[in-house]
Amino acid sequence: MTEGAGVAAGDLPDELTAAEAGMWQAFRNGSVYDLSRGDAEVDDPHGGHPWGPERTVRARIVAWLLLDGPPALAGRVSALKLTGVRITGTLDLSGGTVRPYVELRGCRFDEEVLLPEARFTTLRMVDCAVPRLEAARVHTEGDLHFPRCRFQNGARLTDAHIGTDLMLNQAVVYRDRSGRSISADGMTVGQDLQAEMLQSHGELRLRGAKVGVSLSLRGANLDNPYSRYALNAPQLTVERTLYLTPAGVGSPLLSGTTPARGTRIQRFECRGGIRLDDGRFGDAVDLERARFALSDDQELSLRRVHASELRFLGEGPQRGKVVLSGARIVSLVDRAASWPGPGNLHMGGFVYENLVPRGPFPLAGRLDWVAAATAEYAPEPYERLAAVLRAAGEDEDAREVLLAKQRRRRETLPPAAKVWGFVQDWTVAYGYRPGRAAVWMAVLWAAGTLAFAHADHPPVNHDGHPYWSPALFTLDLLLPVVDLGQAGQWQLRGGWQWLAAVMILLGWILATTVAAGATRLLRRS
């Protein structure tokens, strides 16, 4: 019987092997076709134990069933459900429409699987060994599942459209000839993309991908020492949360729920750069306990990211850079130890509205944090931190931040301006500690009063002069513009005349610094 002859009537083709005939009948019945032996070592699709003809079917027959298979038996729904089956040849469903339900468990493919532009209702491949998956522009109405699968030469899902969930939990994917493990640029996932405890050996690409709910890389291990990025996902859109957090090892549900006490935890680890530039995240980017191993030229890049919350709670990278330039975050949740050292943090244009520290993070630590992000003086990070502290009611801390900004700015000034900056700092702390001006005034007034009490002070006009008061005389010298009728009524000679000139000069310096500080405060108001 030739292919297609009698298929519409459900007849069994003559050319099928015994294993293929059993698969054909199970397809019509919608039942599971299980060729496993019950021995974990023998049945391991990733192991080296050979599977003979009794467990082997041809990819051409599998494609025949899926694209133009026989009708279901009466009262049944046709479906391809294979367990422990070896599939020889290239399974090519390119451009085809597959209507039956497909579920393959513990199967071994000898050659690549080709699904570009194919259409499925639901496709599930669990714990399968696949040399390579080519599925660009594949379309599923329901789920696309590859948990615990191994892809020896990468997987391509470029511009794929997944109706509900894409699952890659515990999958192992090795790089292809271009150095990529999974290529999924432009992919759309209707609900969740779960890749928990994924092992990616190469570049995981999600450029311009869109995820309808959450993207979970809990417990994943991304390793790419061959090029710049282990996760390359600029312009990624996730409607809710991106999880780069721990997972509970051995838990039957890898859904991110809090593991029970005693559960072994596997952290998210990344050896290579991460690029999330221009990403949009509706809820959060969560880096709880994440580990990053970067080289000096690699980055954890969050340029121009928009998110309601950034949970920067991983281990501080020892090398490489963290870049938040242009990012806009509502709430920044962080730990002091999570940030890199000076020169490895860049925050130009980074906007955040709330600070929620986890653990001790004193103001001195915050100032070190800003200093680490500004190898060269830049006012913006200081002003942003001060604005956030002021909005939280921490006015004193906000003033300390702005004072630190002025001191940092002073380092960039020419010598004369730097000297004037020191004067402003010593006297009124650039206007951010106005009470210091009163202290200086009181000290100078008291010192002058004590000194001038011993001065020889003949009057200028012997016919009429006020009563000599060292206190009023000193105050008249210290207060510029204001005339108390004392300074011009007495004649001082020698050192006393020089002391009076010094008092006048100090009064002008004090008044000028107070005015400069007041102007600065009014300008900020």
Salt bridges, closest charged atoms under 4 A:
GLU3 OE2 - ARG60 NH1 1.72
GLU15 OE1 - ARG60 NH2 3.25
GLU20 OE1 - ARG58 NH2 2.78
ASP43 OD1 - ARG55 NH1 2.97
GLU54 OE2 - ARG37 NH2 3.71
GLU103 OE2 - ARG105 NE 2.65
ASP110 OD2 - ARG86 NH2 2.74
GLU117 OE2 - ARG137 NE 3.18
ASP127 OD1 - HIS46 NE2 2.86
GLU134 OE2 - ARG132 NH2 2.85
GLU134 OE1 - ARG156 NH1 3.69
ASP143 OD2 - ARG124 NH2 2.88
ASP143 OD2 - HIS145 NE2 3.44
ASP176 OD2 - ARG132 NH1 3.55
ASP185 OD2 - ARG205 NH2 3.05
GLU196 OE2 - ARG218 NH1 3.13
GLU203 OE2 - ARG205 NH1 2.93
ASP223 OD1 - ARG271 NE 3.74
GLU269 OE1 - ARG271 NH1 3.27
GLU269 OE2 - ARG291 NH1 3.12
ASP277 OD2 - ARG275 NE 3.47
ASP278 OD1 - ARG304 NE 2.72
ASP283 OD2 - ARG240 NE 3.42
ASP286 OD2 - ARG311 NH1 2.90
GLU288 OE2 - ARG335 NH2 3.28
GLU288 OE1 - ARG358 NH1 3.67
ASP296 OD1 - ARG319 NE 3.09
GLU299 OE1 - ARG303 NH1 2.93
GLU309 OE2 - ARG311 NE 2.40
GLU315 OE2 - ARG267 NH1 2.59
GLU315 OE2 - ARG291 NE 3.18
ASP334 OD2 - ARG366 NH1 2.82
GLU383 OE2 - LYS405 NZ 3.17
GLU396 OE1 - ARG399 NH2 2.69
GLU400 OE2 - ARG433 NH2 2.77
GLU411 OE1 - ARG408 NE 3.88
ASP425 OD2 - ARG407 NE 2.89
ASP425 OD2 - ARG410 NH1 2.92
